[in-house]
Amino acid sequence: MKKLFFLAIAATAFAACKQSDKANGTDADKKFASMCETYYQDGLKLSPISATYIGDERYNDLLPNDGSQAYIASNKSFNERYLDSLKLYDRESLDRNNKLSFDYMKDQIDMNLEGFKYHTEYFPFNQMFALPLTFGQLGSGTGAQPFKTIKNYDDWLKRANAFAVWADTAIGNFKKGASAGYVLPKALVSKMIPQMQSMVVAKPEQSLFYGPVKLIPASFSPTEKQKITADYRKAIMEVIIPTYKKLGDYLKDEYLPKARSTSGYSALPGGAEWYAYLVRQQTTTNKTPEEIYQTGLKEVARIKGEMDSIKNLVGFKGDLKAFFEYMKTDKKFMPYKTPQEILAAFEDIHQRMKPNLKKMFEKEPKTPFEIRQTEAFRAASASAEYNQGSADGKRPGIFYVPILDAKTFNTTSGMESLFLHEAIPGHHYQISLTQENTPLPNFRRFGGHNAYVEGWALYCESLGKELGLYQDPYQHMGALGDEMHRAVRLVVDVAIHAKNMTREDAIKYMTDNEAISTEGATAEIERYMGIPAQALGYKTGAMKIRELRAKYEKALGQKFKLAAFHTEVLRDGSLPLSVFEAKMNAWADTQK
């Protein structure tokens, strides 16, 4: 899963002048492109943390109180005004690139406006997607927030002070939600409490947020160093630690007793409608939860057949579940002693596939790439993930690997497929090449859709054999396990939120159908409970890309070139799947 900060809000103060009927295409294109840039710039003002992750430092001192009614009203107003501006343009008079931008923007704004019907503010954060956790990464000194200049240090102090206000609003919204019947499941709240408590320490030097003090550049004067140290010690002890303590205490003492024993959105007022909306939003399709569920059942059955073939190939005597248990527990699959050995093994995967990578892709990103161990403070609840680099190349794209105990890190977990997905050519290629594609309007360079972004990354897992990987049957089994994992998601995500499946039954379904520990399945199921429908985008997007590839291979025959197909898939950045399919069909027609 990538840690990617999309500009999901459509926001602009742009007041467009209505185009005359006689305006030619060039004039319309210029004006529309100008509007797209205004859209992007105003979006950054509403989402300054997105700007920070992109590498735009103008708003690094801002932390909007995004759960406040004033912010929500402002966000809604901007969407409405921007939709009005969009209506002033004749789509058919625009060039190809602007037509794609028009369709992207229209889809995004329509989804955003529909989303205001639901009280997302009643769930300010959870154990997975949480500003308090992101805040720890930003304030550690090693994340996206820069600490190189005096202004950088001053910016963070302002953002830190705003965090206290944000937290008070979050607590207020949790209370409003509880009064209206909107509460998180107890299982999730119990995970959130220790996350908050881990940030409460006795001395500033023990705090994660003291990291920037240890990294003060040598070029700063003694007076500047002294002032920064004093200011940061004060902020940690008087603002940051008390804020985390307040959040932890509230969750433990007040919210946990009110949290629900049910698992899915169907238990919430209007929850079934809300979930159906999230399914459409996260898959960028009009598929219903039931359609997704049925697809999941078919895919689980298909992949299970392939898994049986590998089990028989390696000569394992026993059923598939016994084979899963063997892969999970046999010590020969746990050869590592240190985290460094695990990181080196991932780099070895990278080097082994490089020769074939050049044959399958016409372009590689300029953005640097690194493999890192996930920070200890969040590793227990983290999945492997990708953090995008900055467009200027100053901050690398980072593949984070959580390693709690190197000696129990299992190679059959699908290390090769994981690297293909999270790193290269998955998220790193797609996100970096899009950011580096300067002819795209900025809102598309730095935006994205779950189904396209995660669909591409999952599709990349299917390229393993073509890239010279999956030669070891257990790594191939791991790859099938990863694909099964995404198929199981289609079943359990819908079942939890639309069919009243319990957390415990969902965990059992997952462990029955894939080689995953009970602990791993628990974390996954709780993720789907906290961020409904997000996990549906992976398989939905990957199946669409694979479907189109097969269609064009058949239609074009010898004229089909895989590298050219990949170039076209990535050329225009993320798009809703319906828009993506239409533009890919147009490309295929030109290849004939």
Stockholm file with secondary structure:
# STOCKHOLM 1.0

chainA/1-592         MKKLFFLAIAATAFAACKQSDKANGTDADKKFASMCETYYQDGLKLSPISATYIGDERYNDLLPNDGSQAYIASNKSFNERYLDSLKLYDRESLDRNNKLSFDYMKDQIDMNLEGFKYHTEYFPFNQMFALPLTFGQLGSGTGAQPFKTIKNYDDWLKRANAFAVWADTAIGNFKKGASAGYVLPKALVSKMIPQMQSMVVAKPEQSLFYGPVKLIPASFSPTEKQKITADYRKAIMEVIIPTYKKLGDYLKDEYLPKARSTSGYSALPGGAEWYAYLVRQQTTTNKTPEEIYQTGLKEVARIKGEMDSIKNLVGFKGDLKAFFEYMKTDKKFMPYKTPQEILAAFEDIHQRMKPNLKKMFEKEPKTPFEIRQTEAFRAASASAEYNQGSADGKRPGIFYVPILDAKTFNTTSGMESLFLHEAIPGHHYQISLTQENTPLPNFRRFGGHNAYVEGWALYCESLGKELGLYQDPYQHMGALGDEMHRAVRLVVDVAIHAKNMTREDAIKYMTDNEAISTEGATAEIERYMGIPAQALGYKTGAMKIRELRAKYEKALGQKFKLAAFHTEVLRDGSLPLSVFEAKMNAWADTQK
#=GR chainA/1-592 SS CEECCCCCSCCCCCCCCCCCTTCCHHHHHHHHHHHHHHHHHHHHHHCHHHHHHHTCGGGTTCCCCTTSHHHHHHHHHHHHHHHHHHTTSCGGGSCHHHHHHHHHHHHHHHHHHHHTTSCGGGSCCCSSSCHHHHHHHHHTSSSSSCCSSHHHHHHHHHHHHHHHHHHHHHHHHHHHHHHHTCCCBHHHHHHHHHHHHTTCCSSGGGSGGGHHHHTCCTTSCHHHHHHHHHHHHHHIIIIIHHHHHHHHHHIIIIIHHHCBSCCSGGGSTTHHHHHHHHHHHHHTSCCCHHHHHHHHHHHHHHHHHHHHHHHHHTTCCSCHHHHHHHHHHCGGGCCCCSHHHHHHHHHHHHHHHHHHHHHHCSCCCCSCEEEEECCHHHHTTCCCEEECCCTTSSSCEEEEECCSCGGGCCGGGTHHHHHHHHTTTTHHHHHHHHHHCTTSCHHHHTCCCHHHHHHHHHHHHTTTTTTTCCCSHHHHHHHHHHHHHHHHHHHHHHHHHHSCCCHHHHHHHHHHHSSCCHHHHHHHHHHHHHSTTGGGHHHHHHHHHHHHHHHHHHHHGGGCCHHHHHHHHHHTCCCCHHHHHHHHHHHHHHHC
#=GC SS_cons         CEECCCCCSCCCCCCCCCCCTTCCHHHHHHHHHHHHHHHHHHHHHHCHHHHHHHTCGGGTTCCCCTTSHHHHHHHHHHHHHHHHHHTTSCGGGSCHHHHHHHHHHHHHHHHHHHHTTSCGGGSCCCSSSCHHHHHHHHHTSSSSSCCSSHHHHHHHHHHHHHHHHHHHHHHHHHHHHHHHTCCCBHHHHHHHHHHHHTTCCSSGGGSGGGHHHHTCCTTSCHHHHHHHHHHHHHHIIIIIHHHHHHHHHHIIIIIHHHCBSCCSGGGSTTHHHHHHHHHHHHHTSCCCHHHHHHHHHHHHHHHHHHHHHHHHHTTCCSCHHHHHHHHHHCGGGCCCCSHHHHHHHHHHHHHHHHHHHHHHCSCCCCSCEEEEECCHHHHTTCCCEEECCCTTSSSCEEEEECCSCGGGCCGGGTHHHHHHHHTTTTHHHHHHHHHHCTTSCHHHHTCCCHHHHHHHHHHHHTTTTTTTCCCSHHHHHHHHHHHHHHHHHHHHHHHHHHSCCCHHHHHHHHHHHSSCCHHHHHHHHHHHHHSTTGGGHHHHHHHHHHHHHHHHHHHHGGGCCHHHHHHHHHHTCCCCHHHHHHHHHHHHHHHC
//
